[in-house]
Amino acid sequence: MVSTDHFRQEIRSRLELANAQGRPNLTIECGELYRSMSQLPTFNRWMIFCCNAMRAEMALTDHLIFDDRNESLLTVHYALPRPCRPKNQPSHDPSSAFR
């Protein structure tokens, strides 16, 4: 089973690579990320860990892309370079504004 931490590590790795390539942004689609790390079908009950990881890695400069034609629905457009934060500080959780 793949955990939220595994997905977060993969997201960070992709962000670091995109940043090293000088890209201004990186868009990650939840279904693609999930399939790349799991042999389970998309919409498996474990997919929530992937979605949670994607949202947890969001910064204020990032945004969600909603496309009802996309099977996984969740796509995040991450801006590069990433804002700096201390290693022990958690990522900004955009859903915390709704609590």
N, C-alpha and C positions, 0 to 999 in steps of 0.2 A: 504494500500500500504506500502511496505517495502522500506525504504530509504537507501542511501549509508551509512549513519551513523549507521543504524541498522545492516547492514552487517559488518561494521568495528568493531562494538562492539562484534558481534558474533565471528569474526576472532580473535580478541584480547582475548576473553574468551577461545577459543580453544587453542590458543598459551600459555596462562597462565597455563591451565590444563596440556598440554603436557610437559611444562617446569617443573611443579610441580611433574610430574611423572618421570622426569629425562630423557625424550626422547631427542635424539640429533637433531630431526627435525620433521616437520609436513607437510604433503602434503594435500592440499585442492583442490578439484575439483569443479569448478564453478557450474556445474549443481547440484551436491549434496548439496552444500551450499545453493543455490537458493531454491531447493525443501524443504530443512529443515526449511526454514523461510517463505515460501510463498505457498499459495494454487494454485498459477497460474502455467500454464504449462511452462516447460523449453522452451526457445526461445520466451517467451513473451517479449514485447517491454521494460518491466521494468527490464529485466535481465542485462541490461547495468549497472545498479546501483551496482549489485553484482560484475561484472567484474571490475568496477572502484574501488570499495572498496578493492578487492584483490590486485590490482596493487598499490593502495595507501599505503597499509600496508607492501609492500615489502621494504627490506633493501638491502644494497649492497651484503650481503652474501646469498641472496635468488636467486632462478632462476625459470624461466618459463619452463614448460614441454609441448612440443607440440606433440600431438598425433592425427593425422587426423582420426583415428578410433574412437576417443572419441567424442560423440555428442556435447558437449559444447566447445570443443577445448582448453579452458583455464584451466590449472592446475598450481598451484604454490607450489614449494618446499621451505618452510620456514625453515631456519636454527635456531637452538636453542642453547644456550640462545639468546634472542633478544638483539641487541645493545641498550644501554641506550641512551635516549634523553630526554631533558627537556619536561615537560608536555605540554607547549605551542608551542613547535616546531612541525611542521607537519612532517609526514613520508616522506622518500625519494620517489620521484615520478620517477621511472625508465624511463618513457616516456619523461621526460623533456630533456633528452639527445638528443632527436630527434627533438626538437623545434628550 
